C-alpha cells in the first residue's frame, strides 16, 4: 500500500470515530500508562474505557461477544482495584511478583486449548471473521487481566505478544488506525515491563536483607 493511501485511510477512520470510541481509546491509554506506573487509579480509567467500548461494540458494531467481554472487564476491574489496594496478606499494597515456570506452562497450555475450543464455537455458531485468532486474543486477554490484578511482572510480556497479534489482525482487516493504536500499546507495555522490573528487583532486594 502506498503511504498516501495509507494515511488517507487512517485520516478517514479517525474522522469517522464515534465519541464513545474516542473516550474509550483515550482512557485505555491513560489506564496503560498508570498501570505501568503501578498507580491504583488505572482501574478507574479501565472501568471508564471498557464501559464506553461495551456500548460501542454492542450498538455500533453489533459485536455482542466483545460487548459482554468488556462488561466482564468492568466487573473484574473492581476486584483489581481491591487487590491492588488491600491484596497482600497484611492487607497492604500488593507487591509485584513473578510467575513460576509451572504457572507459565499452565497458562500457555490451558490458554491454547481454550482458544481452540472458543475458536471452534465462534466458527460454527457465529458469523465472526478470523475466529481462531479472535478466540486466541480474547482468551489470553482475560488470562492476562488476572495477571495484572495479582501484579505478576510477566503480564507485560504477554501483553506485548497479544497486542502484536492484534496489530496483525486489524491490519489484515483494513483497520489501520487500530493497528497503529496497538503498536502504541506494545510500546507502553514494554515501558511498563521495564518499570515493574525495577520495582520488582527493588522489592526482592529488600526481602533478602
Backbone bond lengths (Angstrom), bond angles and torsions (degrees), N, CA, C in turn:
res aa  C-N    CA-C-N  psi(-1)  N-CA   C-N-CA  omega(-1)  CA-C   N-CA-C  phi
1 X - - - 1.458 - - 1.527 109.80 -
2 X 1.318 117.22 136.44 1.456 121.24 178.40 1.523 110.18 -71.86
3 X 1.356 115.65 150.27 1.464 119.94 -177.65 1.521 112.04 -61.27
4 X 1.326 116.97 -37.84 1.470 119.42 -178.94 1.523 110.34 -64.22
5 X 1.334 115.69 -41.90 1.467 119.65 178.71 1.523 110.35 -65.80
6 X 1.347 115.68 -42.61 1.463 120.73 179.80 1.521 111.22 -58.23
7 X 1.324 117.36 -49.46 1.465 120.76 -178.42 1.524 111.86 -68.84
8 X 1.316 116.94 -30.72 1.466 119.98 175.84 1.529 110.33 -65.01
9 X 1.335 115.43 -41.83 1.472 119.95 179.47 1.524 109.99 -64.90
10 X 1.344 116.51 -45.27 1.471 120.90 179.84 1.523 110.63 -61.54
11 X 1.335 116.59 -42.60 1.462 120.68 179.01 1.523 110.83 -62.32
12 X 1.337 116.08 -43.97 1.465 120.61 179.41 1.522 110.80 -62.42
13 X 1.335 116.57 -44.01 1.466 120.68 179.81 1.528 111.31 -64.14
14 X 1.327 116.07 -38.63 1.471 120.53 179.94 1.524 111.32 -64.73
15 X 1.325 115.93 -45.53 1.465 120.35 -179.04 1.526 111.65 -67.92
16 X 1.335 115.83 -24.56 1.471 119.60 -177.58 1.527 112.96 -86.77
17 X 1.326 117.41 -3.39 1.465 120.70 -177.84 1.524 111.39 -63.02
18 X 1.317 115.70 137.42 1.459 122.11 174.19 1.535 108.02 -78.14
19 X 1.340 118.47 148.77 1.472 120.36 177.78 1.526 113.75 -51.71
20 X 1.326 116.95 -35.30 1.466 119.92 178.78 1.522 111.15 -64.14
21 X 1.331 116.98 -36.89 1.463 120.96 178.33 1.525 110.85 -68.80
22 X 1.325 116.16 -38.01 1.472 120.63 179.60 1.521 110.31 -64.53
23 X 1.346 116.27 -47.52 1.469 120.88 179.48 1.527 109.80 -61.97
24 X 1.330 116.67 -44.30 1.460 121.10 -179.68 1.517 111.51 -60.90
25 X 1.332 117.14 -43.04 1.461 121.61 -178.25 1.526 111.49 -67.33
26 X 1.331 116.52 -47.41 1.469 120.71 -178.03 1.522 111.64 -63.76
27 X 1.325 116.78 -43.28 1.464 119.75 -179.69 1.531 111.18 -71.21
28 X 1.332 117.55 -28.03 1.471 120.96 175.77 1.531 110.24 -66.15
29 X 1.329 116.04 -40.12 1.466 120.15 177.90 1.527 110.30 -65.66
30 X 1.342 116.09 -42.95 1.475 119.74 177.84 1.526 110.12 -62.07
31 X 1.342 116.34 -40.99 1.470 120.97 177.00 1.523 110.97 -56.01
32 X 1.333 116.89 -48.43 1.458 121.16 -177.86 1.527 111.97 -63.84
33 X 1.319 116.11 -43.37 1.469 120.60 -179.43 1.527 110.09 -62.99
34 X 1.324 117.35 -45.04 1.470 120.95 -179.67 1.528 111.14 -68.65
35 X 1.338 116.61 -37.40 1.464 120.04 177.96 1.527 110.02 -63.96
36 X 1.337 116.18 -39.64 1.467 120.63 177.61 1.521 111.08 -61.28
37 X 1.338 116.29 -31.82 1.463 121.47 178.92 1.524 111.89 -88.92
38 X 1.341 116.52 5.07 1.463 123.03 -179.60 1.528 111.40 58.85
39 X 1.332 115.46 37.67 1.461 122.07 -179.51 1.527 109.02 -96.31
40 X 1.322 116.87 122.93 1.456 121.95 -174.70 1.531 112.78 -60.91
41 X 1.363 116.32 -22.73 1.463 119.50 179.14 1.524 112.50 -64.66
42 X 1.318 117.56 -12.79 1.471 119.91 179.13 1.519 111.22 -56.76
43 X 1.343 116.82 -35.05 1.465 120.31 -176.48 1.520 112.24 -66.45
44 X 1.331 117.57 -32.39 1.467 119.85 177.70 1.535 110.10 -64.97
45 X 1.323 116.14 -43.98 1.462 119.51 179.18 1.531 111.22 -70.02
46 X 1.330 116.19 -31.27 1.460 119.24 174.84 1.523 111.49 -64.20
47 X 1.318 116.02 -40.47 1.465 121.12 178.22 1.529 110.51 -63.02
48 X 1.327 116.42 -44.45 1.470 120.54 178.76 1.516 110.69 -63.03
49 X 1.344 116.75 -47.38 1.459 121.54 -178.22 1.526 111.66 -59.49
50 X 1.326 116.45 -49.34 1.468 120.63 -177.70 1.525 111.97 -67.79
51 X 1.316 117.40 -32.39 1.471 120.72 178.33 1.528 110.70 -64.42
52 X 1.338 115.73 -46.20 1.457 119.48 179.67 1.527 111.22 -68.50
53 X 1.339 116.95 -37.53 1.456 118.41 -179.22 1.525 110.99 -72.48
54 X 1.334 118.55 -30.87 1.466 121.67 175.58 1.527 109.44 -61.14
55 X 1.333 115.49 -42.79 1.470 119.65 177.95 1.520 110.77 -64.81
56 X 1.341 116.85 -46.33 1.460 121.22 -178.14 1.529 111.18 -63.97
57 X 1.330 116.25 -43.38 1.463 120.18 -178.43 1.532 111.25 -61.94
58 X 1.325 116.11 -37.83 1.466 119.67 -176.88 1.530 111.92 -80.09
59 X 1.328 116.10 -50.07 1.465 119.40 -172.07 1.530 114.16 -88.77
60 X 1.338 117.94 -26.22 1.464 119.59 -178.87 1.526 112.83 -95.49
61 X 1.339 116.10 -34.86 1.468 119.67 -173.52 1.526 114.35 -118.53
62 X 1.334 116.77 -4.59 1.464 121.70 -178.44 1.532 111.32 55.79
63 X 1.320 116.05 35.85 1.468 122.12 177.69 1.525 108.25 -95.91
64 X 1.326 115.71 82.84 1.460 120.04 -172.28 1.520 112.51 -67.04
65 X 1.346 116.59 -38.11 1.458 119.68 -179.69 1.525 110.42 -66.54
66 X 1.327 116.08 -45.03 1.464 120.08 178.91 1.518 110.91 -64.05
67 X 1.328 116.72 -36.64 1.451 120.87 178.35 1.534 110.57 -63.08
68 X 1.327 116.29 -43.70 1.465 120.79 177.85 1.526 110.78 -64.36
69 X 1.326 115.84 -36.53 1.467 120.23 177.87 1.525 110.59 -61.80
70 X 1.329 116.75 -41.13 1.464 120.68 179.57 1.529 111.17 -67.04
71 X 1.338 116.40 -36.80 1.471 120.50 176.22 1.534 109.28 -62.58
72 X 1.333 115.86 -40.54 1.469 120.93 175.90 1.523 110.04 -59.87
73 X 1.349 117.17 -44.12 1.459 121.33 179.14 1.529 111.44 -60.80
74 X 1.336 116.47 -39.52 1.465 120.23 178.61 1.527 110.03 -61.09
75 X 1.333 115.44 -46.74 1.467 120.00 -178.51 1.523 111.55 -64.64
76 X 1.340 116.60 -45.55 1.462 120.54 -176.33 1.530 111.55 -70.89
77 X 1.328 116.73 -22.01 1.468 120.23 179.02 1.529 111.54 -64.88
78 X 1.328 116.47 -32.82 1.462 119.22 176.80 1.537 110.37 -65.32
79 X 1.338 115.60 -36.38 1.457 120.06 175.98 1.527 110.04 -67.53
80 X 1.330 115.72 -40.05 1.463 120.18 176.96 1.518 111.89 -60.88
81 X 1.324 115.88 -41.37 1.463 121.35 178.09 1.523 110.65 -59.95
82 X 1.332 116.14 -45.13 1.469 120.48 179.72 1.526 110.70 -64.74
83 X 1.332 116.91 -44.93 1.460 120.95 -177.67 1.526 111.91 -61.88
84 X 1.336 115.82 -43.77 1.459 119.17 -179.11 1.527 111.43 -66.09
85 X 1.324 115.90 -30.41 1.468 119.95 -176.13 1.526 111.77 -87.36
86 X 1.348 116.40 -42.56 1.473 119.45 -172.75 1.527 112.81 -132.10
87 X 1.347 117.36 23.04 1.464 119.67 -168.93 1.511 117.34 -81.99
88 X 1.322 119.13 -10.37 1.464 119.63 -179.66 1.522 109.86 -78.30
89 X 1.318 115.25 166.54 1.472 119.57 179.78 1.519 111.85 -61.52
90 X 1.325 115.59 -27.25 1.467 119.91 179.86 1.526 111.49 -91.45
91 X 1.334 115.77 11.32 1.469 122.12 -178.90 1.530 111.63 61.35
92 X 1.328 115.78 27.48 1.455 120.70 175.94 1.520 109.95 -106.53
93 X 1.329 115.86 -169.79 1.459 121.66 178.86 1.527 110.58 -57.72
94 X 1.329 116.04 132.21 1.463 121.86 -178.21 1.533 110.15 -70.06
95 X 1.343 118.16 130.40 1.466 120.09 179.82 1.532 111.95 -81.31
96 X 1.323 116.56 159.78 1.465 122.13 175.56 1.524 108.42 -80.47
97 X 1.341 116.66 131.30 1.464 121.49 178.27 1.534 109.03 -132.81
98 X 1.342 115.75 172.00 1.464 121.02 -179.38 1.525 110.22 -114.21
99 X 1.318 115.65 153.16 1.460 121.13 175.45 1.525 109.32 -76.82
100 X 1.325 115.63 148.25 1.459 120.41 174.85 1.531 108.97 -82.28
101 X 1.329 116.83 168.03 1.468 121.34 177.77 1.527 110.17 -59.89
102 X 1.324 116.50 -41.04 1.469 121.43 179.83 1.529 110.89 -63.69
103 X 1.319 116.10 -39.60 1.477 119.77 178.58 1.522 111.13 -66.96
104 X 1.334 116.79 -39.84 1.466 120.37 175.79 1.531 110.07 -59.54
105 X 1.321 116.49 -46.61 1.463 121.53 -178.32 1.524 111.02 -61.86
106 X 1.337 115.91 -41.45 1.469 120.46 179.77 1.522 111.28 -65.65
107 X 1.323 115.91 -44.59 1.468 120.54 -178.78 1.525 111.34 -65.32
108 X 1.337 116.34 -47.77 1.461 119.97 -178.17 1.530 111.31 -67.11
109 X 1.345 116.01 -47.64 1.462 119.84 -179.92 1.523 112.37 -63.18
110 X 1.338 115.35 -49.72 1.461 119.77 179.63 1.511 112.28 -64.18
111 X 1.341 115.98 -38.32 1.463 120.24 179.47 1.513 112.56 -64.42
112 X 1.332 117.16 -40.61 1.470 120.98 179.19 1.525 111.34 -67.07
113 X 1.336 116.66 -41.03 1.470 120.09 177.92 1.528 110.36 -63.08
114 X 1.332 116.02 -46.98 1.464 120.13 178.52 1.531 111.32 -62.09
115 X 1.340 116.66 -37.46 1.470 120.70 179.71 1.522 110.86 -61.94
116 X 1.329 116.65 -41.32 1.473 120.87 178.72 1.522 110.45 -65.26
117 X 1.341 116.08 -43.25 1.479 120.02 -179.49 1.525 110.82 -64.79
118 X 1.342 116.40 -49.10 1.470 120.75 -179.73 1.526 110.24 -65.07
119 X 1.342 117.45 -38.65 1.460 121.13 177.88 1.512 111.60 -61.96
120 X 1.316 116.13 -40.76 1.468 120.43 178.06 1.527 110.69 -63.96
121 X 1.340 116.15 -42.71 1.466 120.45 178.32 1.529 110.58 -63.56
122 X 1.343 116.85 -43.05 1.459 121.02 176.90 1.527 110.61 -58.60
123 X 1.346 115.11 -45.09 1.468 120.41 -174.95 1.523 112.22 -66.67
124 X 1.332 116.69 -33.64 1.464 120.11 -173.95 1.530 114.37 -97.35
125 X 1.329 117.49 -21.22 1.466 119.01 -174.04 1.526 114.14 -124.17
126 X 1.326 117.60 3.18 1.465 120.28 175.66 1.526 109.08 -134.95
127 X 1.318 115.74 170.62 1.465 120.66 177.03 1.526 110.62 -102.06
128 X 1.327 117.02 19.14 1.457 121.86 -177.25 1.521 111.27 -65.22
129 X 1.338 115.85 148.74 1.458 121.77 175.42 1.528 109.42 -94.12
130 X 1.332 116.27 159.41 1.466 122.65 178.30 1.533 110.39 48.25
131 X 1.323 116.03 52.61 1.465 121.31 -169.56 1.524 114.05 -59.80
132 X 1.319 117.82 -45.23 1.459 119.31 -175.37 1.532 111.93 -73.41
133 X 1.325 117.32 -36.98 1.465 120.14 176.17 1.526 109.66 -66.78
134 X 1.334 116.06 -42.06 1.461 121.12 179.00 1.520 110.05 -62.27
135 X 1.335 116.28 -42.16 1.460 120.59 178.79 1.521 111.05 -64.47
136 X 1.328 116.25 -41.04 1.464 121.73 179.04 1.523 111.07 -59.24
137 X 1.331 116.73 -48.78 1.464 120.11 -178.78 1.530 111.11 -67.77
138 X 1.325 116.81 -36.75 1.467 120.33 -180.00 1.525 111.25 -65.74
139 X 1.331 116.53 -50.52 1.464 121.50 -177.66 1.525 110.85 -61.25
140 X 1.326 116.40 -48.14 1.463 118.75 -177.01 1.529 112.29 -72.12
141 X 1.329 117.59 -29.19 1.466 119.76 175.87 1.529 110.27 -62.58
142 X 1.329 116.19 -39.97 1.465 120.17 178.05 1.530 110.61 -66.45
143 X 1.335 116.08 -45.67 1.470 120.16 179.82 1.529 111.12 -61.29
144 X 1.337 116.14 -42.53 1.467 119.89 -178.60 1.526 111.06 -67.38
145 X 1.333 116.52 -33.16 1.466 119.72 178.15 1.527 110.55 -58.72
146 X 1.332 116.97 -38.76 1.468 119.89 176.91 1.525 110.91 -67.80
147 X 1.340 116.85 -32.77 1.469 119.55 175.21 1.521 110.36 -63.29
148 X 1.331 116.14 -40.70 1.464 120.37 178.34 1.526 110.13 -63.86
149 X 1.331 115.55 -44.26 1.469 120.47 -179.19 1.522 111.23 -56.90
150 X 1.348 115.90 -42.22 1.463 119.53 -178.09 1.533 112.53 -95.15
151 X 1.344 115.83 15.67 1.463 123.40 174.40 1.529 113.00 53.12
152 X 1.316 115.63 50.98 1.451 120.58 173.75 1.522 108.78 -86.57
153 X 1.321 116.31 121.48 1.454 121.81 -177.70 1.524 112.19 -52.69
154 X 1.322 116.28 -36.85 1.462 121.84 -174.13 1.532 113.39 -66.25
155 X 1.335 117.66 -14.25 1.464 119.91 -176.70 1.525 111.28 -55.68
156 X 1.340 117.80 -35.07 1.460 120.94 -176.37 1.522 111.36 -67.16
157 X 1.328 117.29 -36.72 1.466 120.49 179.03 1.527 110.51 -68.02
158 X 1.325 115.84 -38.74 1.467 119.69 176.22 1.528 110.39 -64.40
159 X 1.349 116.39 -41.04 1.468 119.81 178.83 1.519 111.31 -62.16
160 X 1.324 117.31 -38.49 1.463 120.48 179.74 1.535 110.29 -59.98
161 X 1.329 116.49 -42.86 1.470 120.87 178.89 1.525 110.85 -65.64
162 X 1.334 116.41 -49.42 1.468 120.46 -177.38 1.526 111.12 -64.71
163 X 1.326 117.56 -42.10 1.464 120.16 178.23 1.529 110.83 -64.28
164 X 1.336 116.39 -33.45 1.462 119.72 175.47 1.529 111.58 -63.30
165 X 1.324 116.41 -39.22 1.468 120.70 176.52 1.526 110.14 -65.58
166 X 1.346 116.53 -39.32 1.464 120.53 177.31 1.529 111.45 -62.97
167 X 1.330 117.30 -37.77 1.473 120.53 176.73 1.524 109.55 -57.94
168 X 1.325 115.72 -47.61 1.470 120.85 179.25 1.529 110.82 -63.51
169 X 1.327 116.13 -45.32 1.461 121.19 -176.32 1.525 111.46 -60.38
170 X 1.329 117.30 -49.67 1.466 120.86 -179.08 1.523 111.71 -70.45
171 X 1.340 116.71 -35.72 1.470 119.82 -179.58 1.529 110.53 -63.75
172 X 1.334 116.69 -44.35 1.467 120.18 -178.21 1.527 112.15 -69.77
173 X 1.328 116.52 -17.88 1.466 120.08 179.33 1.522 111.72 -103.39
174 X 1.337 116.38 9.00 1.464 120.08 175.58 1.509 114.70 84.62
175 X 1.321 117.25 7.49 1.474 119.96 179.55 1.512 110.42 -90.31
176 X 1.332 115.54 68.21 1.468 120.42 -172.75 1.531 112.67 -65.43
177 X 1.325 116.84 -34.92 1.466 120.00 179.18 1.520 110.48 -62.05
178 X 1.335 116.44 -44.72 1.454 119.81 -179.32 1.527 111.42 -71.85
179 X 1.331 116.95 -28.58 1.466 120.13 173.79 1.525 110.09 -62.08
180 X 1.328 116.23 -44.76 1.463 121.37 178.46 1.532 109.94 -63.23
181 X 1.338 116.20 -40.43 1.463 120.85 179.58 1.525 110.55 -60.49
182 X 1.339 116.78 -41.76 1.458 119.33 -179.02 1.519 112.26 -73.40
183 X 1.331 118.09 -25.28 1.465 120.50 170.89 1.531 108.75 -63.26
184 X 1.339 116.00 -41.52 1.471 120.38 176.98 1.526 110.17 -63.03
185 X 1.352 116.78 -39.39 1.462 120.59 177.85 1.532 110.72 -61.86
186 X 1.337 117.06 -38.38 1.464 121.39 179.33 1.520 110.35 -62.75
187 X 1.327 115.94 -43.48 1.471 120.65 179.41 1.527 110.54 -62.72
188 X 1.341 116.21 -45.40 1.473 120.43 179.64 1.534 110.29 -64.11
189 X 1.343 116.30 -39.55 1.468 120.22 179.48 1.527 110.91 -63.67
190 X 1.327 116.68 -40.14 1.471 120.07 178.23 1.526 110.58 -64.19
191 X 1.339 116.42 -43.62 1.462 120.52 177.49 1.533 110.64 -64.64
192 X 1.332 115.93 -36.73 1.462 120.50 176.62 1.517 111.57 -62.81
193 X 1.337 116.16 -41.01 1.463 120.72 178.05 1.529 110.60 -62.62
194 X 1.324 117.01 -43.56 1.467 121.04 178.51 1.527 111.06 -61.21
195 X 1.348 115.46 -43.99 1.473 120.49 -178.22 1.520 110.91 -65.65
196 X 1.337 117.53 -46.00 1.459 121.02 -179.55 1.525 111.13 -68.69
197 X 1.349 116.49 -32.39 1.457 120.10 178.35 1.528 110.57 -61.73
198 X 1.323 116.49 -42.38 1.465 120.97 177.78 1.529 110.34 -61.73
199 X 1.342 116.02 -46.31 1.462 120.05 -177.88 1.531 111.38 -67.80
200 X 1.331 115.67 -35.76 1.470 119.56 178.56 1.521 110.52 -64.23
201 X 1.333 116.69 -46.18 1.463 121.13 179.53 1.519 111.07 -63.58
202 X 1.321 116.38 -39.40 1.462 120.73 179.09 1.530 109.82 -63.92
203 X 1.333 116.47 -43.56 1.456 120.78 178.83 1.516 111.85 -66.60
204 X 1.345 116.30 -37.54 1.475 120.11 179.48 1.512 110.54 -65.75
205 X 1.329 116.64 -42.68 1.472 120.05 179.20 1.530 110.91 -62.33
206 X 1.343 114.48 -36.63 1.474 118.51 -179.44 1.542 110.32 -67.59
207 X 1.337 116.98 -33.52 1.462 120.78 -177.35 1.525 111.79 -72.66
208 X 1.329 117.00 -36.12 1.454 119.91 -175.81 1.530 113.73 -82.28
209 X 1.316 117.01 -7.84 1.471 119.31 178.75 1.513 110.90 -74.63
